Amino acid sequence: MSAPEIRDERLQQAMQQVLLATLPGLLALVWFYGWGVLFNWLLAVLSALTLEAAVIRLRRQPVQATLSDGSALVSATLLTIALPPYCPWWLPMVAIAAGLLFGKHLYGGVGKNPFNPAMLGLALAIVLFPQPMTQWPAQGMGFSAAVQQVFAAGQAPDAWVQATALDSLRINKSLTIDELFAGNPAFGRFGAHAMEWVNLGFLAGGLWLLQRRVIAWHAPVGMLASLFVISLLCWNGSGSDSHGSPLFHLLSGATMLGAFFIVTEPVSGAKSALARLLFGVGVGGLTYLIRTWGGYPDGVAFAVLLMNLCVPALERLANRRQAPVNP
């Protein structure tokens, strides 16, 4: 077996394990939000595979061999998880197409992308389509109602759409944290309603990836530790000006997805151990800053893209620290 074939086989095995690890969190999303999650996934996957095949054919490369590496499927799955359920049918398709084109194929395909394709697609969707990207449902729908909502822009029931917990906390001016948790259905027991269980699902999948040595610990630990420390330092208990407890930030938004499935992406992320650790620290800190003082509901996508730009500098810093000192 040649070296390229060995690399392709290892990449395919890694992608399969990453997909398997997303199942606990993805199933939790389906449990709480129903058919909309599955529609998002099907639309994103079909669009990703179709686009990949078209671009590969234009490059006169073997379509089946390239598609089988699973990278497009992983990007579509990770993007699906971050999209609001029951968003318009075209949104997952546009988001994944933009992510793959501008975050992957523009630079030569898999292994050459400087940005995480899923996060680039998500960030573009947030900037270009802010209204549907904030339409998070309070609960799921039946199959026929879900089809009408996604494909025919049906009229959603009153009070069906609600602000996310991160949004509600960011714009809060008068209520204490205890009052928010007691009176706002977007809040759960410790974090965001439903998303705290989703985050625990991705935590379980991420720990499995660590145990299987599919990913390294440096970036996840750096991100979670950074987010925990800065949220602890800025936490003001239950006051109305509080920005949320460390546990709230760990169990809300895309925290665990980002920590174990996004910052560990081997191509756009850092390579050396120290650079990976610093990369994770930067993502955690930026995520908190964007969540608290930025204008977007969650900061993971933008934090990852900003730190993607810093990877060369992080690698140079790591190499300088690890270089032997001449006597």
N, C-alpha and C positions, 0 to 999 in steps of 0.2 A: 504494500500500500504506500503511495507517495505521500510526501509531506503535506501538500494541499488537501489531499483526501483525508488525512488524519485530522487536520485542523477543522475541516468541514464536519467530520463525524463528531468531534468534541464540541463544536458549536451547536450542532443539532441536539446532542444529549443535554447540554446546558440549557438550551431553550426549552426543551421538553420538561426538564425539572422545574424551571421557573414557572412555566404554565401550570404545572401541577401544584406548585406552592401557592398560586393565586386562588386556588379553589375555595379554601375556607372563607376568605374575605369576599370573594365573588358570590358564593352561595348565601352569605349573610346579606349582601346587597339585594339579591333576588328575594330572599325571605321578607325583607322589610319593604321593598319597593316594587316587587313583582315583575310583570312582563316588560316594562320599559327598559330594564337593564339588559334583558335578553335581546330585545330589538336593537338597542345600541350596539351590542356585541356583534350580532349578525351583520348589521349594516357596515360597521367598521371593518370587520374581517373580510367580507366580500369586496369592499372597496380596496382594501390593502392588497389582497391577493391579485385582484384585477390590475391594479396600477403596477405592482411589482412585475407581473408577467409582461405587461406592455413595455415597460422601460427596459427590462432584460432583453426582450425580443428586439427592440430598437438597437441595443448594443451588440446584438448578434451573439449572445451568450446562451448557454443551455438553460432553458426556463425551468424545467423540472428540478434539476440539480440545485439551482439557486433558491428556488422557492422552498425546497425541503429543509433549508437550514432553520426555518421557524422564526427568524428575526422579525419578519413582517407581522406574523401572527401575534408575537409577544407585544410589539408596539401597539397593535390594534387593541389587544386586551387591556393593556395598561391605560391607554387613552379612554377606553370604554368605562373603566372604573371611575375615572375622574369626571365624566360627563354627567349632567343632570339626567335622571331617568325621565322618559317621555318627552325629551326634547324633539324638535322637528326632525323628520327622517333624514333631511339633507345635512344636518349639522355633523353627525359622526362621519359621514362620507367626506365632507369638505375638510374637516379637521384632520383626519388621518391622511388624506391626500396631500394636504399642505405640509404636514409633519414629515412624511416620507420624501416628498419632492425637495423641500427646502432644507430638511434636516439630515437627509441621507444621500439621495441620488445626485443632488447637485454637486456633491463632493466626491462622487465616484462609487457610491454604494456601501454595503456593509463593511465595517472595519476601517472606514475612512471618515466617518461623520464626526465633526467637532461638537455637535449639539445632540442632545437626546431627542430623537424624532417625536416620541410621544408627548414630551413636555413642550416641544416647539409647536406641535399641532394644537395642544391645549391652550398655550399662551396666545396663539393667533386667534383661536376661537373666542377667548375671553375678551380680547381687544376689539375684534371685528364684530362680534355678535353678543354684546353685553346683556341684552334683555333675555334671550332664551337661556343664556348660561347662568342666570340667577333664578331660574324657575324650578326650584327644588320642591318636589311634592312632599306633603305631610304623610302620605301613605300610598299604597299601590292601587291599581285598578284591575277590574276584570278584563278578560282577553278582548272582548269586542270593544269596550270603552277604550282600552289601550291602543288598539289598532286605529280607532277613529282619532284619538288624541295625537298619535305620532304621525300618521300618514295623511290625515284629512284636516289637521289643525282644529280638532273638535273643541267645544266649549268645556273647559274644566269646571268641576263643581266649585261652588263658593267655598272659600277658605281651604281649597285643596293645595294651593301653592303657599309656601311660607318662607320667610327669611331663614337662612342657615344660622346655627348657633354662633358661628364666628362673626357673621354680619350683625346679628342682634347684639352681641357683646361690644362690637366695635362702635356702633352708633348709640349705645346706651348712655344716657346722661343723668338719669335720676334713680333708677332702681338698683337695689343692692344685688349682689350675686345670688343670695338666697332667694330673693324675690323673683329674679329671672328664672332660676331653676324650678321654682314652684309654679310660676304662672305662664311660662312660655313653653309650648310643646316642642320647640326645637331643641330643648335641653333634656338630657337624660339624667342618669344618676351621678356620673362623674364628668362626662364630656357631652358631646352632641348626641342627641337622640338617634338611635340606630347606628350612627357612625362610630360610637364607642365600641359596639360589638363588631363592626366591620374592621376597625383598627385592630382589635384583638385577633380577628381572623388573619389579618396580614402579618401580625406579630408572630402567630403560630407558624405560618408559612415561611416567614423570614428566618425564624430559629431553625426550622428544618433545613433550609438552604445552607445555613451556617454549619449545621451538623454534618451535612453532606459535602461540605467544603466547595460548594458551587460558588459562593461569594466569600469575601474576607470580612472580618469584623470591623476594620478600621473606620470606613465611611459611615456605617450605621451607628456605631458607638459615638463617633464624633458628632453626627447630626443630633441624635437623641440627647446626648449629654449637653451639647450647646443649647438646644431648645429648653431643656430642663433648667439649666443654670440661669439663663437670661430671664425666663418666665418666673423663676423663684425670686430673683433679685428685683424684678419689677412688680411682683405680686403685692397687692394692698389688701389682702384678706377679702372680706365681703363687701367692701365699700363700693359705692356707685362708680368710682373712678378706677376700679380694679380692672386689670386686663386679663384676668383669668388665672387659675392656679396652674402649676406645672402639669398636674394630672389632666386638667382640662385640655391643655394644648397637645399633650401626648395622645389623647383619645378623641381628637376632633380633626376634621378635615382629612387631608391625605398624608398625615404624619407617618404612619407605619408603612404605607405604600411607598412613600418617598424614601424612607430610611432603608428598606430592604430590597426594593425593586427598581428604584430610580437612581439613587446616588451610587449604587453598586454597578451600574452599567459600565462594562469594561472599556468601551471604545472612547466615549466622550468624557468619561471620568478620569481621575488620576490613576497612575500606574504603580508608583512606589508606595510603600507602607505609610511613610510620614505624609506624603502628598495626599493620599486617600483620607487620612485622618483630618488634615487641614481642610480638605474639600468638604467633608461632612460637617465640620465645625462651621464653616462659612455658610453652608446651606441651612443649618439649624438657626443660626443667628439672623440671616436674612429673612427666613420664613417668619420668624417672630416679628421682626420690624415691619414687614409688609402686612401681616395680619393685624397688627396693632395700630399702625399709623398710615398704612397705605390705603389705596382706594379699591382694592380687590378683596374678595371674600377669603381666599386662601393664597398663601405666598409660595407654595412649594415649587410650582412650575417656573415662576420667574426667578426664584432663588437658585434653582438648578441651572438655568440658562446663564445667569450671571456668573456662577462659579465655573461653568464650562469655559467661559472666556478666560478665567484665571488659571486654568490647568497648566499651561506652559510655565507661568511664573511659579506656581507651586512646585512643579517638578524641578525647576532650577534651584529653588530654595532647599528642597529635600536633598538634591545632589550635593549642594554646597555644605549642608550640615553633615552629610555622610562621607564626604571626601576626606581622606587621611591628611593629617596636618604634617607638613614637612618639618623635620627637625631644624 
